[in-house]
């Protein structure tokens, strides 16, 4: 059986990460948080993380781009 990519695995517990430009990333909870990102939600079920993103991330543009407009 083929192993799922952890980013596509519906059963994978996840984190929501945020960078200094207030952008978010859905991240597997077993994986090291990359430099420049910090956890802001989780670990939680993937569906809960997606619901959190949908309610908190209103503007996908980086902070610098939002400030310039």
mmCIF file of the N, C-alpha and C atoms, coordinates in Angstrom:
data_MODEL
# 
_entry.id   MODEL 
# 
loop_
_atom_site.group_PDB 
_atom_site.id 
_atom_site.type_symbol 
_atom_site.label_atom_id 
_atom_site.label_alt_id 
_atom_site.label_comp_id 
_atom_site.label_asym_id 
_atom_site.label_entity_id 
_atom_site.label_seq_id 
_atom_site.pdbx_PDB_ins_code 
_atom_site.Cartn_x 
_atom_site.Cartn_y 
_atom_site.Cartn_z 
_atom_site.occupancy 
_atom_site.B_iso_or_equiv 
_atom_site.pdbx_formal_charge 
_atom_site.auth_seq_id 
_atom_site.auth_comp_id 
_atom_site.auth_asym_id 
_atom_site.auth_atom_id 
_atom_site.pdbx_PDB_model_num 
ATOM 1   N N  . UNK A 1 1  ? 0.826   -1.172 0.000  1.00 0.00 ? 1  UNK A N  1 
ATOM 2   C CA . UNK A 1 1  ? 0.000   0.000  0.000  1.00 0.00 ? 1  UNK A CA 1 
ATOM 3   C C  . UNK A 1 1  ? 0.881   1.249  0.000  1.00 0.00 ? 1  UNK A C  1 
ATOM 4   N N  . UNK A 1 2  ? 0.498   2.207  -0.811 1.00 0.00 ? 2  UNK A N  1 
ATOM 5   C CA . UNK A 1 2  ? 1.270   3.433  -0.927 1.00 0.00 ? 2  UNK A CA 1 
ATOM 6   C C  . UNK A 1 2  ? 1.040   4.335  0.292  1.00 0.00 ? 2  UNK A C  1 
ATOM 7   N N  . UNK A 1 3  ? 2.121   4.880  0.829  1.00 0.00 ? 3  UNK A N  1 
ATOM 8   C CA . UNK A 1 3  ? 2.018   5.756  1.992  1.00 0.00 ? 3  UNK A CA 1 
ATOM 9   C C  . UNK A 1 3  ? 1.623   7.162  1.540  1.00 0.00 ? 3  UNK A C  1 
ATOM 10  N N  . UNK A 1 4  ? 0.675   7.766  2.254  1.00 0.00 ? 4  UNK A N  1 
ATOM 11  C CA . UNK A 1 4  ? 0.238   9.117  1.942  1.00 0.00 ? 4  UNK A CA 1 
ATOM 12  C C  . UNK A 1 4  ? 1.300   10.144 2.318  1.00 0.00 ? 4  UNK A C  1 
ATOM 13  N N  . UNK A 1 5  ? 1.357   11.188 1.539  1.00 0.00 ? 5  UNK A N  1 
ATOM 14  C CA . UNK A 1 5  ? 2.146   12.344 1.904  1.00 0.00 ? 5  UNK A CA 1 
ATOM 15  C C  . UNK A 1 5  ? 1.500   12.906 3.169  1.00 0.00 ? 5  UNK A C  1 
ATOM 16  N N  . UNK A 1 6  ? 2.252   13.205 4.230  1.00 0.00 ? 6  UNK A N  1 
ATOM 17  C CA . UNK A 1 6  ? 1.640   13.681 5.472  1.00 0.00 ? 6  UNK A CA 1 
ATOM 18  C C  . UNK A 1 6  ? 0.853   14.984 5.298  1.00 0.00 ? 6  UNK A C  1 
ATOM 19  N N  . UNK A 1 7  ? 1.165   15.756 4.270  1.00 0.00 ? 7  UNK A N  1 
ATOM 20  C CA . UNK A 1 7  ? 0.429   16.992 4.009  1.00 0.00 ? 7  UNK A CA 1 
ATOM 21  C C  . UNK A 1 7  ? -0.950  16.705 3.414  1.00 0.00 ? 7  UNK A C  1 
ATOM 22  N N  . UNK A 1 8  ? -1.144  15.506 2.878  1.00 0.00 ? 8  UNK A N  1 
ATOM 23  C CA . UNK A 1 8  ? -2.420  15.114 2.274  1.00 0.00 ? 8  UNK A CA 1 
ATOM 24  C C  . UNK A 1 8  ? -3.213  14.133 3.138  1.00 0.00 ? 8  UNK A C  1 
ATOM 25  N N  . UNK A 1 9  ? -2.639  13.674 4.216  1.00 0.00 ? 9  UNK A N  1 
ATOM 26  C CA . UNK A 1 9  ? -3.255  12.655 5.057  1.00 0.00 ? 9  UNK A CA 1 
ATOM 27  C C  . UNK A 1 9  ? -4.331  13.272 5.953  1.00 0.00 ? 9  UNK A C  1 
ATOM 28  N N  . UNK A 1 10 ? -5.582  12.901 5.714  1.00 0.00 ? 10 UNK A N  1 
ATOM 29  C CA . UNK A 1 10 ? -6.707  13.431 6.491  1.00 0.00 ? 10 UNK A CA 1 
ATOM 30  C C  . UNK A 1 10 ? -6.640  13.041 7.964  1.00 0.00 ? 10 UNK A C  1 
ATOM 31  N N  . UNK A 1 11 ? -5.921  11.962 8.289  1.00 0.00 ? 11 UNK A N  1 
ATOM 32  C CA . UNK A 1 11 ? -5.823  11.485 9.666  1.00 0.00 ? 11 UNK A CA 1 
ATOM 33  C C  . UNK A 1 11 ? -4.645  12.091 10.429 1.00 0.00 ? 11 UNK A C  1 
ATOM 34  N N  . UNK A 1 12 ? -3.782  12.807 9.741  1.00 0.00 ? 12 UNK A N  1 
ATOM 35  C CA . UNK A 1 12 ? -2.584  13.365 10.356 1.00 0.00 ? 12 UNK A CA 1 
ATOM 36  C C  . UNK A 1 12 ? -2.924  14.528 11.285 1.00 0.00 ? 12 UNK A C  1 
ATOM 37  N N  . UNK A 1 13 ? -2.472  14.445 12.531 1.00 0.00 ? 13 UNK A N  1 
ATOM 38  C CA . UNK A 1 13 ? -2.617  15.597 13.431 1.00 0.00 ? 13 UNK A CA 1 
ATOM 39  C C  . UNK A 1 13 ? -1.705  16.697 12.928 1.00 0.00 ? 13 UNK A C  1 
ATOM 40  N N  . UNK A 1 14 ? -2.186  17.918 13.033 1.00 0.00 ? 14 UNK A N  1 
ATOM 41  C CA . UNK A 1 14 ? -1.484  19.033 12.405 1.00 0.00 ? 14 UNK A CA 1 
ATOM 42  C C  . UNK A 1 14 ? -1.364  20.226 13.338 1.00 0.00 ? 14 UNK A C  1 
ATOM 43  N N  . UNK A 1 15 ? -0.532  21.153 12.899 1.00 0.00 ? 15 UNK A N  1 
ATOM 44  C CA . UNK A 1 15 ? -0.361  22.449 13.539 1.00 0.00 ? 15 UNK A CA 1 
ATOM 45  C C  . UNK A 1 15 ? -0.719  23.518 12.513 1.00 0.00 ? 15 UNK A C  1 
ATOM 46  N N  . UNK A 1 16 ? -1.075  24.692 12.996 1.00 0.00 ? 16 UNK A N  1 
ATOM 47  C CA . UNK A 1 16 ? -1.138  25.865 12.139 1.00 0.00 ? 16 UNK A CA 1 
ATOM 48  C C  . UNK A 1 16 ? 0.073   26.704 12.519 1.00 0.00 ? 16 UNK A C  1 
ATOM 49  N N  . UNK A 1 17 ? 0.874   27.025 11.520 1.00 0.00 ? 17 UNK A N  1 
ATOM 50  C CA . UNK A 1 17 ? 2.053   27.855 11.720 1.00 0.00 ? 17 UNK A CA 1 
ATOM 51  C C  . UNK A 1 17 ? 1.786   29.237 11.144 1.00 0.00 ? 17 UNK A C  1 
ATOM 52  N N  . UNK A 1 18 ? 2.468   30.240 11.716 1.00 0.00 ? 18 UNK A N  1 
ATOM 53  C CA . UNK A 1 18 ? 2.372   31.606 11.200 1.00 0.00 ? 18 UNK A CA 1 
ATOM 54  C C  . UNK A 1 18 ? 3.777   32.169 11.072 1.00 0.00 ? 18 UNK A C  1 
ATOM 55  N N  . UNK A 1 19 ? 4.001   32.936 9.989  1.00 0.00 ? 19 UNK A N  1 
ATOM 56  C CA . UNK A 1 19 ? 5.298   33.597 9.838  1.00 0.00 ? 19 UNK A CA 1 
ATOM 57  C C  . UNK A 1 19 ? 5.167   35.077 10.194 1.00 0.00 ? 19 UNK A C  1 
ATOM 58  N N  . UNK A 1 20 ? 6.267   35.819 10.081 1.00 0.00 ? 20 UNK A N  1 
ATOM 59  C CA . UNK A 1 20 ? 6.239   37.225 10.481 1.00 0.00 ? 20 UNK A CA 1 
ATOM 60  C C  . UNK A 1 20 ? 5.432   38.102 9.530  1.00 0.00 ? 20 UNK A C  1 
ATOM 61  N N  . UNK A 1 21 ? 5.038   37.573 8.378  1.00 0.00 ? 21 UNK A N  1 
ATOM 62  C CA . UNK A 1 21 ? 4.175   38.295 7.438  1.00 0.00 ? 21 UNK A CA 1 
ATOM 63  C C  . UNK A 1 21 ? 2.704   37.926 7.638  1.00 0.00 ? 21 UNK A C  1 
ATOM 64  N N  . UNK A 1 22 ? 2.413   37.247 8.727  1.00 0.00 ? 22 UNK A N  1 
ATOM 65  C CA . UNK A 1 22 ? 1.065   36.814 9.105  1.00 0.00 ? 22 UNK A CA 1 
ATOM 66  C C  . UNK A 1 22 ? 0.432   35.923 8.034  1.00 0.00 ? 22 UNK A C  1 
ATOM 67  N N  . UNK A 1 23 ? 1.247   35.064 7.456  1.00 0.00 ? 23 UNK A N  1 
ATOM 68  C CA . UNK A 1 23 ? 0.761   34.020 6.564  1.00 0.00 ? 23 UNK A CA 1 
ATOM 69  C C  . UNK A 1 23 ? 0.750   32.729 7.366  1.00 0.00 ? 23 UNK A C  1 
ATOM 70  N N  . UNK A 1 24 ? -0.120  31.804 6.977  1.00 0.00 ? 24 UNK A N  1 
ATOM 71  C CA . UNK A 1 24 ? -0.296  30.558 7.725  1.00 0.00 ? 24 UNK A CA 1 
ATOM 72  C C  . UNK A 1 24 ? 0.064   29.348 6.884  1.00 0.00 ? 24 UNK A C  1 
ATOM 73  N N  . UNK A 1 25 ? 0.379   28.264 7.585  1.00 0.00 ? 25 UNK A N  1 
ATOM 74  C CA . UNK A 1 25 ? 0.678   26.994 6.937  1.00 0.00 ? 25 UNK A CA 1 
ATOM 75  C C  . UNK A 1 25 ? 0.108   25.854 7.786  1.00 0.00 ? 25 UNK A C  1 
ATOM 76  N N  . UNK A 1 26 ? -0.501  24.889 7.120  1.00 0.00 ? 26 UNK A N  1 
ATOM 77  C CA . UNK A 1 26 ? -0.943  23.652 7.766  1.00 0.00 ? 26 UNK A CA 1 
ATOM 78  C C  . UNK A 1 26 ? 0.259   22.721 7.771  1.00 0.00 ? 26 UNK A C  1 
ATOM 79  N N  . UNK A 1 27 ? 0.647   22.236 8.951  1.00 0.00 ? 27 UNK A N  1 
ATOM 80  C CA . UNK A 1 27 ? 1.915   21.521 9.096  1.00 0.00 ? 27 UNK A CA 1 
ATOM 81  C C  . UNK A 1 27 ? 1.721   20.248 9.909  1.00 0.00 ? 27 UNK A C  1 
ATOM 82  N N  . UNK A 1 28 ? 2.303   19.109 9.470  1.00 0.00 ? 28 UNK A N  1 
ATOM 83  C CA . UNK A 1 28 ? 2.203   17.872 10.264 1.00 0.00 ? 28 UNK A CA 1 
ATOM 84  C C  . UNK A 1 28 ? 2.858   18.074 11.632 1.00 0.00 ? 28 UNK A C  1 
ATOM 85  N N  . UNK A 1 29 ? 2.202   17.609 12.689 1.00 0.00 ? 29 UNK A N  1 
ATOM 86  C CA . UNK A 1 29 ? 2.707   17.885 14.038 1.00 0.00 ? 29 UNK A CA 1 
ATOM 87  C C  . UNK A 1 29 ? 4.004   17.157 14.375 1.00 0.00 ? 29 UNK A C  1 
ATOM 88  N N  . UNK A 1 30 ? 4.352   16.105 13.628 1.00 0.00 ? 30 UNK A N  1 
ATOM 89  C CA . UNK A 1 30 ? 5.596   15.374 13.918 1.00 0.00 ? 30 UNK A CA 1 
ATOM 90  C C  . UNK A 1 30 ? 6.814   16.029 13.263 1.00 0.00 ? 30 UNK A C  1 
ATOM 91  N N  . UNK A 1 31 ? 6.582   16.963 12.357 1.00 0.00 ? 31 UNK A N  1 
ATOM 92  C CA . UNK A 1 31 ? 7.672   17.554 11.594 1.00 0.00 ? 31 UNK A CA 1 
ATOM 93  C C  . UNK A 1 31 ? 8.203   18.807 12.293 1.00 0.00 ? 31 UNK A C  1 
ATOM 94  N N  . UNK A 1 32 ? 9.493   19.030 12.198 1.00 0.00 ? 32 UNK A N  1 
ATOM 95  C CA . UNK A 1 32 ? 10.134  20.192 12.810 1.00 0.00 ? 32 UNK A CA 1 
ATOM 96  C C  . UNK A 1 32 ? 9.574   21.473 12.200 1.00 0.00 ? 32 UNK A C  1 
ATOM 97  N N  . UNK A 1 33 ? 9.266   22.421 13.064 1.00 0.00 ? 33 UNK A N  1 
ATOM 98  C CA . UNK A 1 33 ? 8.773   23.719 12.595 1.00 0.00 ? 33 UNK A CA 1 
ATOM 99  C C  . UNK A 1 33 ? 9.939   24.435 11.907 1.00 0.00 ? 33 UNK A C  1 
ATOM 100 N N  . UNK A 1 34 ? 9.718   24.895 10.654 1.00 0.00 ? 34 UNK A N  1 
ATOM 101 C CA . UNK A 1 34 ? 10.815  25.545 9.925  1.00 0.00 ? 34 UNK A CA 1 
ATOM 102 C C  . UNK A 1 34 ? 11.160  26.921 10.506 1.00 0.00 ? 34 UNK A C  1 
ATOM 103 N N  . UNK A 1 35 ? 12.398  27.360 10.305 1.00 0.00 ? 35 UNK A N  1 
ATOM 104 C CA . UNK A 1 35 ? 12.802  28.688 10.786 1.00 0.00 ? 35 UNK A CA 1 
ATOM 105 C C  . UNK A 1 35 ? 11.873  29.770 10.222 1.00 0.00 ? 35 UNK A C  1 
ATOM 106 N N  . UNK A 1 36 ? 11.565  30.749 11.063 1.00 0.00 ? 36 UNK A N  1 
ATOM 107 C CA . UNK A 1 36 ? 10.721  31.856 10.643 1.00 0.00 ? 36 UNK A CA 1 
ATOM 108 C C  . UNK A 1 36 ? 9.234   31.614 10.830 1.00 0.00 ? 36 UNK A C  1 
ATOM 109 N N  . UNK A 1 37 ? 8.867   30.446 11.332 1.00 0.00 ? 37 UNK A N  1 
ATOM 110 C CA . UNK A 1 37 ? 7.466   30.092 11.569 1.00 0.00 ? 37 UNK A CA 1 
ATOM 111 C C  . UNK A 1 37 ? 7.296   29.713 13.030 1.00 0.00 ? 37 UNK A C  1 
ATOM 112 N N  . UNK A 1 38 ? 6.098   29.953 13.576 1.00 0.00 ? 38 UNK A N  1 
ATOM 113 C CA . UNK A 1 38 ? 5.791   29.522 14.932 1.00 0.00 ? 38 UNK A CA 1 
ATOM 114 C C  . UNK A 1 38 ? 4.377   28.967 14.983 1.00 0.00 ? 38 UNK A C  1 
ATOM 115 N N  . UNK A 1 39 ? 4.153   27.968 15.832 1.00 0.00 ? 39 UNK A N  1 
ATOM 116 C CA . UNK A 1 39 ? 2.810   27.395 15.982 1.00 0.00 ? 39 UNK A CA 1 
ATOM 117 C C  . UNK A 1 39 ? 1.855   28.414 16.608 1.00 0.00 ? 39 UNK A C  1 
ATOM 118 N N  . UNK A 1 40 ? 0.631   28.485 16.071 1.00 0.00 ? 40 UNK A N  1 
ATOM 119 C CA . UNK A 1 40 ? -0.406  29.352 16.638 1.00 0.00 ? 40 UNK A CA 1 
ATOM 120 C C  . UNK A 1 40 ? -1.684  28.575 16.952 1.00 0.00 ? 40 UNK A C  1 
ATOM 121 N N  . UNK A 1 41 ? -1.753  27.312 16.505 1.00 0.00 ? 41 UNK A N  1 
ATOM 122 C CA . UNK A 1 41 ? -2.904  26.463 16.802 1.00 0.00 ? 41 UNK A CA 1 
ATOM 123 C C  . UNK A 1 41 ? -2.481  25.004 16.666 1.00 0.00 ? 41 UNK A C  1 
ATOM 124 N N  . UNK A 1 42 ? -3.024  24.168 17.540 1.00 0.00 ? 42 UNK A N  1 
ATOM 125 C CA . UNK A 1 42 ? -2.757  22.741 17.473 1.00 0.00 ? 42 UNK A CA 1 
ATOM 126 C C  . UNK A 1 42 ? -1.679  22.334 18.456 1.00 0.00 ? 42 UNK A C  1 
ATOM 127 N N  . UNK A 1 43 ? -1.324  21.067 18.418 1.00 0.00 ? 43 UNK A N  1 
ATOM 128 C CA . UNK A 1 43 ? -1.755  20.064 17.439 1.00 0.00 ? 43 UNK A CA 1 
ATOM 129 C C  . UNK A 1 43 ? -3.233  19.703 17.605 1.00 0.00 ? 43 UNK A C  1 
ATOM 130 N N  . UNK A 1 44 ? -3.845  19.436 16.468 1.00 0.00 ? 44 UNK A N  1 
ATOM 131 C CA . UNK A 1 44 ? -5.256  19.095 16.430 1.00 0.00 ? 44 UNK A CA 1 
ATOM 132 C C  . UNK A 1 44 ? -5.538  18.278 15.179 1.00 0.00 ? 44 UNK A C  1 
ATOM 133 N N  . UNK A 1 45 ? -6.753  17.759 15.107 1.00 0.00 ? 45 UNK A N  1 
ATOM 134 C CA . UNK A 1 45 ? -7.165  17.040 13.904 1.00 0.00 ? 45 UNK A CA 1 
ATOM 135 C C  . UNK A 1 45 ? -7.101  17.990 12.714 1.00 0.00 ? 45 UNK A C  1 
ATOM 136 N N  . UNK A 1 46 ? -6.791  17.451 11.560 1.00 0.00 ? 46 UNK A N  1 
ATOM 137 C CA . UNK A 1 46 ? -6.660  18.261 10.346 1.00 0.00 ? 46 UNK A CA 1 
ATOM 138 C C  . UNK A 1 46 ? -7.927  19.090 10.094 1.00 0.00 ? 46 UNK A C  1 
ATOM 139 N N  . UNK A 1 47 ? -9.096  18.495 10.252 1.00 0.00 ? 47 UNK A N  1 
ATOM 140 C CA . UNK A 1 47 ? -10.356 19.215 10.018 1.00 0.00 ? 47 UNK A CA 1 
ATOM 141 C C  . UNK A 1 47 ? -10.491 20.412 10.958 1.00 0.00 ? 47 UNK A C  1 
ATOM 142 N N  . UNK A 1 48 ? -10.060 20.266 12.209 1.00 0.00 ? 48 UNK A N  1 
ATOM 143 C CA . UNK A 1 48 ? -10.110 21.378 13.162 1.00 0.00 ? 48 UNK A CA 1 
ATOM 144 C C  . UNK A 1 48 ? -9.141  22.485 12.752 1.00 0.00 ? 48 UNK A C  1 
ATOM 145 N N  . UNK A 1 49 ? -7.984  22.096 12.248 1.00 0.00 ? 49 UNK A N  1 
ATOM 146 C CA . UNK A 1 49 ? -7.006  23.085 11.777 1.00 0.00 ? 49 UNK A CA 1 
ATOM 147 C C  . UNK A 1 49 ? -7.551  23.850 10.573 1.00 0.00 ? 49 UNK A C  1 
ATOM 148 N N  . UNK A 1 50 ? -8.168  23.144 9.652  1.00 0.00 ? 50 UNK A N  1 
ATOM 149 C CA . UNK A 1 50 ? -8.736  23.811 8.481  1.00 0.00 ? 50 UNK A CA 1 
ATOM 150 C C  . UNK A 1 50 ? -9.859  24.757 8.904  1.00 0.00 ? 50 UNK A C  1 
ATOM 151 N N  . UNK A 1 51 ? -10.691 24.348 9.845  1.00 0.00 ? 51 UNK A N  1 
ATOM 152 C CA . UNK A 1 51 ? -11.749 25.232 10.350 1.00 0.00 ? 51 UNK A CA 1 
ATOM 153 C C  . UNK A 1 51 ? -11.140 26.472 11.001 1.00 0.00 ? 51 UNK A C  1 
ATOM 154 N N  . UNK A 1 52 ? -10.062 26.299 11.742 1.00 0.00 ? 52 UNK A N  1 
ATOM 155 C CA . UNK A 1 52 ? -9.386  27.441 12.368 1.00 0.00 ? 52 UNK A CA 1 
ATOM 156 C C  . UNK A 1 52 ? -8.883  28.401 11.295 1.00 0.00 ? 52 UNK A C  1 
ATOM 157 N N  . UNK A 1 53 ? -8.235  27.856 10.260 1.00 0.00 ? 53 UNK A N  1 
ATOM 158 C CA . UNK A 1 53 ? -7.738  28.702 9.171  1.00 0.00 ? 53 UNK A CA 1 
ATOM 159 C C  . UNK A 1 53 ? -8.874  29.476 8.515  1.00 0.00 ? 53 UNK A C  1 
ATOM 160 N N  . UNK A 1 54 ? -9.973  28.798 8.246  1.00 0.00 ? 54 UNK A N  1 
ATOM 161 C CA . UNK A 1 54 ? -11.099 29.446 7.571  1.00 0.00 ? 54 UNK A CA 1 
ATOM 162 C C  . UNK A 1 54 ? -11.689 30.583 8.401  1.00 0.00 ? 54 UNK A C  1 
ATOM 163 N N  . UNK A 1 55 ? -11.597 30.493 9.715  1.00 0.00 ? 55 UNK A N  1 
ATOM 164 C CA . UNK A 1 55 ? -12.164 31.545 10.556 1.00 0.00 ? 55 UNK A CA 1 
ATOM 165 C C  . UNK A 1 55 ? -11.158 32.647 10.915 1.00 0.00 ? 55 UNK A C  1 
ATOM 166 N N  . UNK A 1 56 ? -9.860  32.411 10.726 1.00 0.00 ? 56 UNK A N  1 
ATOM 167 C CA . UNK A 1 56 ? -8.855  33.385 11.141 1.00 0.00 ? 56 UNK A CA 1 
ATOM 168 C C  . UNK A 1 56 ? -8.087  34.048 10.001 1.00 0.00 ? 56 UNK A C  1 
ATOM 169 N N  . UNK A 1 57 ? -7.984  33.398 8.871  1.00 0.00 ? 57 UNK A N  1 
ATOM 170 C CA . UNK A 1 57 ? -7.135  33.919 7.795  1.00 0.00 ? 57 UNK A CA 1 
ATOM 171 C C  . UNK A 1 57 ? -8.001  34.591 6.756  1.00 0.00 ? 57 UNK A C  1 
ATOM 172 N N  . UNK A 1 58 ? -8.161  35.883 6.886  1.00 0.00 ? 58 UNK A N  1 
ATOM 173 C CA . UNK A 1 58 ? -9.059  36.650 6.021  1.00 0.00 ? 58 UNK A CA 1 
ATOM 174 C C  . UNK A 1 58 ? -8.386  37.210 4.774  1.00 0.00 ? 58 UNK A C  1 
ATOM 175 N N  . UNK A 1 59 ? -7.092  37.469 4.844  1.00 0.00 ? 59 UNK A N  1 
ATOM 176 C CA . UNK A 1 59 ? -6.376  38.091 3.733  1.00 0.00 ? 59 UNK A CA 1 
ATOM 177 C C  . UNK A 1 59 ? -5.068  37.343 3.516  1.00 0.00 ? 59 UNK A C  1 
ATOM 178 N N  . UNK A 1 60 ? -4.942  36.685 2.378  1.00 0.00 ? 60 UNK A N  1 
ATOM 179 C CA . UNK A 1 60 ? -3.772  35.844 2.127  1.00 0.00 ? 60 UNK A CA 1 
ATOM 180 C C  . UNK A 1 60 ? -2.512  36.639 1.796  1.00 0.00 ? 60 UNK A C  1 
ATOM 181 N N  . UNK A 1 61 ? -2.664  37.926 1.525  1.00 0.00 ? 61 UNK A N  1 
ATOM 182 C CA . UNK A 1 61 ? -1.482  38.714 1.176  1.00 0.00 ? 61 UNK A CA 1 
ATOM 183 C C  . UNK A 1 61 ? -0.572  38.884 2.396  1.00 0.00 ? 61 UNK A C  1 
ATOM 184 N N  . UNK A 1 62 ? 0.753   38.912 2.162  1.00 0.00 ? 62 UNK A N  1 
ATOM 185 C CA . UNK A 1 62 ? 1.676   39.166 3.266  1.00 0.00 ? 62 UNK A CA 1 
ATOM 186 C C  . UNK A 1 62 ? 1.406   40.541 3.879  1.00 0.00 ? 62 UNK A C  1 
ATOM 187 N N  . UNK A 1 63 ? 1.777   40.733 5.130  1.00 0.00 ? 63 UNK A N  1 
ATOM 188 C CA . UNK A 1 63 ? 1.569   41.989 5.840  1.00 0.00 ? 63 UNK A CA 1 
ATOM 189 C C  . UNK A 1 63 ? 2.127   43.174 5.059  1.00 0.00 ? 63 UNK A C  1 
ATOM 190 N N  . UNK A 1 64 ? 3.327   43.041 4.518  1.00 0.00 ? 64 UNK A N  1 
ATOM 191 C CA . UNK A 1 64 ? 3.956   44.136 3.781  1.00 0.00 ? 64 UNK A CA 1 
ATOM 192 C C  . UNK A 1 64 ? 3.117   44.550 2.572  1.00 0.00 ? 64 UNK A C  1 
ATOM 193 N N  . UNK A 1 65 ? 2.542   43.596 1.888  1.00 0.00 ? 65 UNK A N  1 
ATOM 194 C CA . UNK A 1 65 ? 1.718   43.907 0.725  1.00 0.00 ? 65 UNK A CA 1 
ATOM 195 C C  . UNK A 1 65 ? 0.405   44.568 1.151  1.00 0.00 ? 65 UNK A C  1 
ATOM 196 N N  . UNK A 1 66 ? -0.178  44.127 2.250  1.00 0.00 ? 66 UNK A N  1 
ATOM 197 C CA . UNK A 1 66 ? -1.416  44.737 2.749  1.00 0.00 ? 66 UNK A CA 1 
ATOM 198 C C  . UNK A 1 66 ? -1.178  46.173 3.155  1.00 0.00 ? 66 UNK A C  1 
ATOM 199 N N  . UNK A 1 67 ? -0.042  46.442 3.782  1.00 0.00 ? 67 UNK A N  1 
ATOM 200 C CA . UNK A 1 67 ? 0.277   47.800 4.238  1.00 0.00 ? 67 UNK A CA 1 
ATOM 201 C C  . UNK A 1 67 ? 0.502   48.745 3.062  1.00 0.00 ? 67 UNK A C  1 
ATOM 202 N N  . UNK A 1 68 ? 0.982   48.215 1.940  1.00 0.00 ? 68 UNK A N  1 
ATOM 203 C CA . UNK A 1 68 ? 1.278   49.043 0.767  1.00 0.00 ? 68 UNK A CA 1 
ATOM 204 C C  . UNK A 1 68 ? 0.027   49.411 -0.027 1.00 0.00 ? 68 UNK A C  1 
ATOM 205 N N  . UNK A 1 69 ? -1.089  48.721 0.204  1.00 0.00 ? 69 UNK A N  1 
ATOM 206 C CA . UNK A 1 69 ? -2.284  49.010 -0.601 1.00 0.00 ? 69 UNK A CA 1 
ATOM 207 C C  . UNK A 1 69 ? -3.233  49.980 0.054  1.00 0.00 ? 69 UNK A C  1 
# 
